[in-house]
Amino acid sequence: MEIQLIQKGHPLWEKTACFAESCSWRAGAFLAERTRENRFQPWERVIIALDGGQIAGFCTLTEKDELPDDAPFSPFIGFVFVDEQYRGNRLSEQMIRSALSYAKESGCQAVYIVSGEQGLYEKYGFEKTGDYETIYGTAEQLFQIAV
């Protein structure tokens, strides 16, 4: 299994968009659209897990996520998804660790995740900092980890 951090111009950029668009998670379509429109800042990345050239999962590292623009948190890991046939192989952890390493190399002090999941991100060292209202009007948990 291989983890790559990609951005527009990477040979797997469009393949990643296609994978996200056809994945079983409804948020994948939003990532596919964002990828095709290149709605990423130059430093932001899409992280993909590859199995012999086959995309097995993805996540992102971006400045903002589901919190309002005035929220004082950044950057965020988002869109964490692993295809069903690859689950149980710790790919989420590998992608998150790669995102954290890149964030640290980029000078970040902390990284955040917004999620409704309980018990998932804590096992990677994230700590819940509170509940926040998202831009969609829902309440989600905010998790933080120092890098």
N, C-alpha and C positions, 0 to 999 in steps of 0.2 A: 504494500500500500504506500502511496506517495501523496504528500500534501504539497500543494502549490498555492502561492499567493499571486493572483493575476489582476490585470487591469486591461482597459481597452487596448487593442493591438495585439494582445496575446493570442496565439493560435487556437486556444480553447475558449475564447471569449464567447463566440456565438454558440458553440456546442454547449457551454454552460447555460446560456439563456434558453436554449431548446430543452435541456434537461430540467431546468427550473420550471419552465412552462408546462411540461408534461408530468411533473412529479405529482404525487398523491396529496400534497399539502396545498391548500388554496392560496397561501401566501407566495408560493412559488411563481405564480403568474405575475404578481406584482414585482418580484425580483427580476423576472425575465423582461418585463417592460422597462424597468429602471436600467437594466444592463443594455438593452438595445438602444435606449435613448442616451446612454452614458451619463446618467445623472449621478456621477461620482466626482468628488474632488480628486485632484491629482495624487494625493497621498493615500486615499482610501483604497481598500482592496476587497476583492472577492476571494475567499479561500475555498479551494476545492480539494476533495479527497479523490484520488485516482486509483483504480485497480486495473493495471495494464492498459491504460489509455481510456478506460471506461469510467465516467464520472459516477461516484458512489455517494457523494454528499457535498454540501456547501455551507458556508456561513459568510458573513461580511464583517468588516471593521470599518465603521463610518463615524463621522462627527456626531450625527444626530440619529435618533430612532423614534419611538412612538411618543416621547414626551414633548411638551410644547417647546418652541424654539428658545424661550427664555429660561428654561431649566438649566441650572448651572453644572451640568454633568456632560462629560465627553472624554473619550470616544466610547462608542458602543459596539459590542458584538451583537449581531442580529441575524435573522434568517437561518438559524441553525437547523439543518435538515440532513438526515441520512436515509437513503433509500432502504426500503423494508428488507431487501435481501442482504444488506450489509450491516444491519443493526446487530448489536452485541459484540462488535469488534473494536469498540472504544474510538470510533472515528470522530465522534463529536469532541471527545477530549483531545484528540490529536489536532483537530482543526482549531479548537479554542486555544490550545497551547501555542500553536503557530501564530495565531492572531495576537496573543499576549506578548510573545517574543518580538513580533514586528512593532507592536505599540511601544514596548520598552526601548527598542532600537531607535524609534522615532521621537523619543524624549517624553513620552507620557508617564505620568506618575500613578495613574489608576485607570481601570477599564470597567465599564458598566454593561449590565444586561437587564433588559426589561422583559419580564416573563410572568406568566400565570402558573408555571410549573413549580411544584414544591419538592425539595429534596434533590433536584437535578443538578443545579449549578453549585450548590453548597459542597457537593462531593469533589468539585474542582477547585475549591478554596474561596469561592465567592461568599460574601456575607450579605444578608438582606439588610438594606438601609431604611426601608419603609415602603409604604404603598403610595402610589401616585396616580393621578388621573392622566390618561393618555389623550392624544389629539383626537381619538375616536370616542371619547367620553366614557371609556371603561376604566376601571381601577386595576392596576397591575403592580406587581412587586418590582422594586429596583434592587439589583444586586451589584456589589462593588468588589473589586479585588485590586490590591496594590501590585504594581509591576516593577 
